[in-house]
Amino acid sequence: MAAARKVLIVGGGPAGLCAATVLNKGGIEAEIIEINEDLRPLGSGLTMVGPTLRALRMVDEEALDRCIREGAGHPALSFCTVDGRVLERVEMAQMAGPEYPGGFGIMRPLFWGILAETAQRAGTRIRTSTTVRAIHQLEEAVQVELSDGSIASYDLLIGADGLHSKVRELVFPDAPRPRLTGQTVWRAVVPRPADPGHDIAMYYGPRHKAGVNPVSDTHMYVFLVENTPEITYPPREQWPAMIRSLLAEFGGIIGWARERMTDPEQIDRRPLQAILLPPPWYRGRVLLIGDAAHATTPHLAMGALIAIEDAVVLGEVLQAHDDLKAALAEFMRRRFERARIVVENSLQLGEWEKHPGDPAADHAGLTNSTYAAMAAPF
């Protein structure tokens, strides 16, 4: 018998949607509540590496195939100078199989929509505009009061509700808070040029790092990491002029794309925050997964990886044990170190970007070693 038969998942992002898919396909009744009216988030593109595609294939191969059809595959990651000269090119291992690319890009709303349809196809009930108000841990169940006034009991409550998790606030009041990293990421969606190339590429200038990520046959997004000691809130109508100014030092494809950044609705700007909860990520019958437990920065493009892996491993341990405590303990043994590597190495890359004269900086080396670690079985 599985360690849990009835599960409530708070949060309809990748971690929650993939967990619901895995659990329902395995015969565990899992439902989702999501605070927002729509599961599809605002924002631009999302980049995934080979281990992420491997994990997504373990969740649902049909979902992966649809992502590949509607997004854009990447064979390698290039590290470039400000004018586009390639310093190093890292081949991206095809971890999901030889028929799949080593890396991949897709628009965020499209990806969330595919995951939601996959979860519903697996039998998941999804309630939007609903969140948790109170959690009461009982010996044989966890009782949950919801914002719609309903009260229900479950074998397990999963907090997959992101960086500012309500579940974490209620059950882990002593947990560390998300911290600002001193950087802001900009993303601008633009058309792909006629001869765009297919690599993910990063360009290192004297002040900032920028990059190009294809997300479809017709579009790509350009990202820029800006060092920002404080959070500011400039009016959105100023964003096109601001990002073009920040990208002024770049040539090549970045310079070409810069002149096409005119629509504020195609630009996303987010201060970077991170959190890594010390283990365990569970108390009683409540478990945190995804960004609620380990929100990382985008420097390694592995936030989706560790969220989706959480879902896969959770499904495996709940099926393998008839005791919930034993299942959650195994979950932590398999998940903490991989999440720690991604979060801490991403933060280190950000620190090197903030201090470009650091003689210890080795962006390509740390990226390569992290990819190698994540290529290992999980």
PyMOL commands that set and color helices and strands:
alter all, ss='L'
color gray80, all
select helices_A, chain A and resi 14-25+50-59+61-70+108-121+166-171+236-246+252-258+264-266+291-294+298-300+303-320+324-354+363-375
alter helices_A, ss='H'
color red, helices_A
select strands_A, chain A and resi 6-10+29-33+45-49+72-74+76-81+86-91+103-107+125-127+132-137+142-146+151-154+156-159+179-191+200-204+209-214+219-227+267-274+282-283+286-288
alter strands_A, ss='S'
color yellow, strands_A
deselect
rebuild
show_as cartoon
